[in-house]
């Protein structure tokens, strides 16, 4: 195989593998986006109308767009074995990496455009009614996206995650400055943002000159994206244990310390340690934060309760994939503990997590609404949703998955 | 010596039409080290998977202290510790957490765990690694972690698959001395290995498996007698068996 065909070959393999999986998901879950669109069409205009005039739309939209623009992944389609086979021809891989850059830009731009489409009614209603300005804004955002991706590519050449974190933080600030400047039509702010971006690029280029291609980081970045895809995929189908690295647990896994040395709690201990150190906990945290923001800003009671239940269910669906993580652990098959302990640990911990998320959402809802009656109502609904989801839905799902394994 | 593991007419494998192992009979007693030796693909790993209870025999019965894994899974599993050929670990757990979880699973108290683990950590030179994740370990260090997890349990039976792979000379010495100590305590050890010189020095009995069948078993003396090679090494006897000169 010619080196110049390498990207095309890998890209085609990657896309065909993804398409098989996505087609299967689309067959089974097509109803979800349809429901979401119907829900959006009904509630979006109500939401725009309800949004108070003093609500800082420009700032909130800037922050969300800055997040989407800054948090870039980089898919190079590199594999571990490339360290041996491609390393010697590194200097001849410029075309390969250029194509990978275009691919990443295209895919991430699609996501960005989808988000711009979603916010466009809000933009026209509250920011600027001129649609040509919106188109120009979208075009500039795509250019900013390209800059972010380029900076991230060079950041991947540095060893150590702290450097990348600092670069990410700086990019995030520059993005907020630029996007907020664009939305406010503020030339000084845009000028400042562009100057900062130029200075940052210049500084990074000066530092990166001394470095060679960091194969290890690129392969790790690829693995991180695979892990994220696995977690997402496990929501829709039974998958083997998702590939993922160890995630920083911010001390949360130390909760398990209180369970240490109680044999009946061994699987509770394992659940807590694994949960807080895998990507699933990160997803749950993100969903909870979004839920807290929603319950803090929604003042219409029916909408608030709907959002509250919706977030709990989304978090629950995320948790449902964690069963696969537990049962695919090799040692679990050899432990002299009843299989019922594993099921019990999973269901109890899932219930505790859902109740905790429910409490956090309740807290922000109460800061917003300050109604005792609503507190009682939402507590009851939250408890009921958490209980029904865990001890009816998840329990049944486990039973089905156990039958599936037995029949194999 | 009381028998611990009994393999009685076991036939098994990945399909029913062509079993990987056929009609295996052998026993591991208390206080003995038994080597399971054979070429790649001879059926050693399949035999071990059957003993662990990960595969169900097509025919025959496997028991540890007369209990089968299908009748009393928890009692059966609590009687053995397993050291895999390739380290299998939770990448989300540190070395210490692996040991802590193992202790919990096997009902070992914190005091007892610390008492057993401290000399193991020092023996394998891993005291400074206990708070690290195995992802940051070399293959040899991961293998040491597997060994420490098994020896922490102090079970009746050890099932060890290629134990010396990836270990440094000090690690090999520590493992072999631990095996001797455990044998003296009364544990039975079934060890699958390719390193025949070490097996000859440390094992009491040998089971030679070839193309899924046991072609010879016994002590070195018994094998020499059967092969009619009175001064031969295990290497020579083994090749003799494999090449089919002994029937």
HADDOCK unambig.tbl for C-alpha pairs under 7 A between the chains (distance, minus, plus):
assign (segid A and resid 246 and name CA) (segid B and resid 91 and name CA) 6.65 0.50 0.50
assign (segid A and resid 246 and name CA) (segid B and resid 92 and name CA) 5.32 0.50 0.50
assign (segid A and resid 260 and name CA) (segid B and resid 104 and name CA) 6.84 0.50 0.50
assign (segid A and resid 261 and name CA) (segid B and resid 103 and name CA) 6.91 0.50 0.50
assign (segid A and resid 261 and name CA) (segid B and resid 104 and name CA) 4.68 0.50 0.50
assign (segid A and resid 261 and name CA) (segid B and resid 109 and name CA) 6.08 0.50 0.50
assign (segid A and resid 261 and name CA) (segid B and resid 110 and name CA) 6.31 0.50 0.50
assign (segid A and resid 262 and name CA) (segid B and resid 104 and name CA) 5.97 0.50 0.50
assign (segid A and resid 263 and name CA) (segid B and resid 104 and name CA) 4.72 0.50 0.50
assign (segid A and resid 263 and name CA) (segid B and resid 105 and name CA) 5.36 0.50 0.50
assign (segid A and resid 263 and name CA) (segid B and resid 107 and name CA) 5.47 0.50 0.50
assign (segid A and resid 266 and name CA) (segid B and resid 101 and name CA) 6.46 0.50 0.50
assign (segid A and resid 266 and name CA) (segid B and resid 104 and name CA) 5.73 0.50 0.50
assign (segid A and resid 266 and name CA) (segid B and resid 105 and name CA) 5.86 0.50 0.50
assign (segid A and resid 273 and name CA) (segid B and resid 93 and name CA) 6.96 0.50 0.50
assign (segid A and resid 274 and name CA) (segid B and resid 92 and name CA) 5.92 0.50 0.50
assign (segid A and resid 277 and name CA) (segid B and resid 92 and name CA) 5.93 0.50 0.50
assign (segid A and resid 334 and name CA) (segid B and resid 77 and name CA) 6.58 0.50 0.50
assign (segid A and resid 335 and name CA) (segid B and resid 77 and name CA) 6.51 0.50 0.50
assign (segid A and resid 335 and name CA) (segid B and resid 105 and name CA) 6.69 0.50 0.50
assign (segid A and resid 336 and name CA) (segid B and resid 73 and name CA) 6.88 0.50 0.50
assign (segid A and resid 336 and name CA) (segid B and resid 74 and name CA) 4.11 0.50 0.50
assign (segid A and resid 336 and name CA) (segid B and resid 75 and name CA) 6.70 0.50 0.50
assign (segid A and resid 336 and name CA) (segid B and resid 77 and name CA) 4.91 0.50 0.50
assign (segid A and resid 336 and name CA) (segid B and resid 78 and name CA) 5.12 0.50 0.50
assign (segid A and resid 337 and name CA) (segid B and resid 74 and name CA) 5.69 0.50 0.50
assign (segid A and resid 338 and name CA) (segid B and resid 74 and name CA) 6.68 0.50 0.50
